[in-house]
């Protein structure tokens, strides 16, 4: 079982005096530990403009980390395709793979935050489904063949060679964020492994996972790989402290998520391709924040090492084998506590998870 480190570059929840440079110093502190502690991959996000999260170019970040590490895999979670030209994405991933001696993992997504889309002139939230479908197929084909081309309405591209040429197949190294049925199908079509965030009870996520298995088998002619799940977690030896602190930080992070994506607003119900998120917004308006927090806390693994292992075991029983991307710095966690949580997880939880299929 692969277990990675998720990096979100957030200042929401911390003291208002925290600087962007301190945010990056904190995240780099954890990133430099990941390989030595036994993590299999690191997964920086792409976000812009707001304290919710700000990493404008995760391939640039990973290129730096490629020179600081030797074995850990380097994954984008994710490159938001409507904000990036597919030629540049294919070139950057190919270059990262060369710089890291074949350690790159290509994760893609389509974006959700309306306020994050506003500064991107000429790109509408309602176009993201079509833009993702068109660009993702171009990128995947380019990484396999060494040539990029497209005849779609958004990215008409004459055939051009990618240099440096991709030398290693990206078979089983493609990932895509997939929360809606349309995204699940698009992920399967490009041969991607699903990236899912721990947001609600796992039995409610199983239909999406089963849909991916079905569509992946149809399009790729082979069984689908297990999903990759992104957790926000807190590990501490004292159960009472782990519960209180974990719920505090999870609640703080969830507040930032609801604000950033305006998940209680009505715009998602009226935006093409975001019907599923519109239903979430309706649920939130009806049941309120506290009900959503309850499901969020139930989905993410936190607690003592023994409690976390049991939570992951129950998840595996519910959805089958999965990869994991754990985030230790979120919601205002002091960096010293985040590092202590990460080290305890690596010492007592990680060895058990690595024995799993």
N, C-alpha and C positions, 0 to 999 in steps of 0.2 A: 504494500500500500504506500503510495507516494504521499508525503505530507510536506506542504510548502508554507512559506511565510507571505502573508498579504500585507502590503504597505499602502496606506491611504493618504498620508500627507495632509492631516487635518489640524486646524487650530480651534475648531468649535469645541467648547466645553472646558478649555484651558483658561487660565488667567488672561484677561484682555491684553496684558502687556507682552504676551508671547510673540516673538518675531517669526517671520517666515524662515529666516536662517536657523532659528532654534528648532523649528519643526523639522527641517531637513537634517539638522545635526542629530536629532532624536531618532529619526527613521534610519539614518545611516548607521547609527550605533547598533540598532537591531539587525540591519542588513549584513553588517560585517560579522555578526555573531552566527548567522544562520548556518553557514557551511560547517563551521567547527562544531556546532551543536547537533549536527546530523540531519538538518532539514534537506529535503530533496530539491526544492525549487524556491524561487522568490517571485512574487507576483505584484508589481506596482500597477496602480490604476492609471487611467487618464481622466483628469478633470481640470476645469479652468475657472478662474475668476473669483471663487468664493471660499470662505473659511471651512465650508463643508469638506472640501478636498481640493488640492491643487498640485497636480503633476502634469504639466502641459505636454511632455514628451517622454513616455515611459521607455521607448527604445533608447533614447539618449541616456537616461538613468541606468539602464541595463548595460549599455556599452561601457560605462564607467565601472559597474560592478563586474563586468567580464574581466577587466584587468586586475581586479582585487581578489578574484576567486579562481579556483581550478576545476571544480567538479560540479558545483551546484547548477541546476538548470535555471534558465532565465526566461520567464514568461510574461507576456503582456496581458493584463487582466482589467481592462481590455483596451485595445486601440478602438476608438469610436470612429467608425468608418465615414459617416457623413461629414466629419470634421477633417478628413485626411484624403488626399488624392490617392487612388489605388496604386498608381505608379510608385509614389513615394513610400507607401506602406510596404510594397513588395521589395523595393530597394533596401529599405531600412532593416527589414527582417533578414534578408539575404546577407547584408553586411554584418548584422549582429551575429548571425550564425558563423560567419567566417572568423570574426573577432573572438568568439567564445569556443571555437573548435567543435561546433555542432551542438551547442547546448541550448539553442533558442527554441522557445515554444510560442506559437502565434495565436494569441487570444484576441477575439474581435467582438464588438458590440455595436448597437445602433444609437444609444443615448436615450434619455428620458426627461431631463430637466429643461423645461421651457425657458427659464431664465438663463440657462447656460447656452441655449441655442440662439438667443436674441442677438448677441454680437456677431454671429457668423452670417454675414450679409448674403441674402439669396438662398439660404438653406432653411426650409420649414420643417417643423417637427412632424407634420403630416406626410413628409416625403421619405422618412427614415427607412420604412420597410422596403421600398423599392430601391433606394440608394444602397442599403446593406446587401440586398440580394444580388444586385448587379456587381457591386465592388468586391464582395467576398469571393464570388466565383472567379473573377478576374485575378485576384490575388493568389488564391489557391492554385489555379492553373499556372500562374507565372512561377510560383515557387517549385512546381513539379517539372515544368518544361523549360524554364529559363527565358521564356518570352511572355510578354504581356500584350493583350489586345482586347478590344471591346467594341461592340456595335450598339450598345444600349443608349437610351436617351440622356442619361446623366454623365456618363464617362466614355463617350466615343473616342477610341484610342487606336491609331494605326499600330500594327505589329512592331514591337520594339524589343530588343534584347536587354535583359536585366544584367548589369555588371556591378560588382563582381557576380559571376554566374553562381546560382545556387548549386552546391555540390552534393548536398545530402537531401534525401527525400524528406518531406514533411508529413509523410504518412503517419498517422497517429500523433502528430504534433500540432494539430489544428484544434482550437477551442473556440467556443462562441457562447456568449451570454444568452440564455434561452429561458424566458419566463412565460411568454405567451405561446399559444399553439402555433402561430405563424412563425415565431422565432425558433421553436423546436424543429419545425419542418425545414426551415432554412439552414439550421445547424446540421441536421442530418444530410441535407443535400450536398454540403461541402465536405462531408466526412468529418465533421467536428465533434469533439467531446463537449457535452453540455457543461456550462458553468452556471451553478445555481447558488443563490444566496440564502442563508438560513433565515427565513422570514416567518414561516408558520409551520404548524404541525406536519411531520413528515408523511403521515398517511395521506394528507391532502396534496402532497407533491407527487405521489406515485403515478397518477394518471398522466402527467406530463412526461415522466421518465419512461413509462410504458409506450407512450406515443413516439418518443425518440427512438426507442428500441425497434419499434415497428417500421418507422420511416427510414431509419439508418439501414436496416436489413434490406429494405426495398431498393434503396438507391446505391448502396455500397456492396451488397451481396455478401455481407458477413455480419456477425453479431456486433452490436454497438459496444464501445468501451463504457465503463462505469462513469457516472457523472463526477464532476469536480464540485465540491461544496465549499463555499467561503463562509467561515465562522468568525464571529467576534467573540473572543473568549478571555476568560480570566481564571488563572490557576493559582490556588493558594492552599497551604497545608491545613489551615483552620477552616472547618466547614461553615461556621457562623460568619466569619469575616469574608470568606469566598462568596457566600450568598449575598450578603449585604452590599459588598463592593461591586460584585459582578452585576447585580441588578441596577445599582446606581449608574454604572458606566454604560450598560446596555440601554437604559432609559434615556440617558443623555445623547448617545449616538442616534437612537431612534428619533429623538426630537429634531436632530440636525437633518436626518433623512427626510422626515415629513416636511420640514421647512424648505429644504433644497428642491424637492420634487413637487412641492405643493400637492401632496397626495390627498388632501381633503378638499381640494378645489374641484370644479366641474369641467375644467378644460379638457381633461383626458377622456371624458365620456364623449366629447365632441371632436376629438382628433383622430383622424384616420390611422388605423393600425395600433391603437392603444386601448381597445375596448376592454381587455382584461384588466388593465390598470384603472379604467373607469369604474369597473365593478368593485375594485379595492377601495376607491374613493367613496363610493356609495356606502360600503360597509363601514368605513371609518366615520363618515358623517352620522351614521345611524347608531353605532356602538361606542364611538369615542376612542380617545387615545389609550385609556387604561386597558381596554379589551385587546387592542393591537399589541401593546406591550406584553400582555400575557402570552400571546402566541409567539412573539419574537423571542422572549426569554425561554420558552419551551423548546424552540428550534435550535438555539445556539447552545453549545456545550460550555459549561463553566462550573467551577466548584473545586473540590479536592481532586488530586490525580485519580483516585479510585472512582469517584463519582463521574468524572469525565470519561474514563474508559467504559463505564457502564452505559453512559449516554450514547457514546459512539457505537457500542455494541447493539443497543436498541435501534439506533438509526440504520445500521447495516441490516438488521433483521427486517426492517420496514422497507428499505429501498434497494437492498443488494449492495455489492461492492462499490466503493466510491473512493475518489481522491479527495484530499483535504487541503485547503489553504486557510491557515489560521492567522488572525489579526490580533496582536497583543497591545497595540497602541491606538486607542480610540476613546471618544467620549470624555476626555479630560484625565485619563490615567497618567499619573506622574511617571516620567521615564524610568525612574528607579524601580517602581512597582511593575511597570511593563516588562522590564528586563528580568526581574525576579520571577514573574509569571512565566515568561518564555523559557527561562533556564529550568524551572521546576517541571514544566511541561516536557521539555526535551529530555530531562533525566528520568522521569517516571511514567510519562504517557507515551512518548514517541517510540520507545523500544517495543512496547506492546503492539502499537498500531502497525509497526513495520513487520510484524509476524503475520499480519492478516493478508488474505489474498488480494 
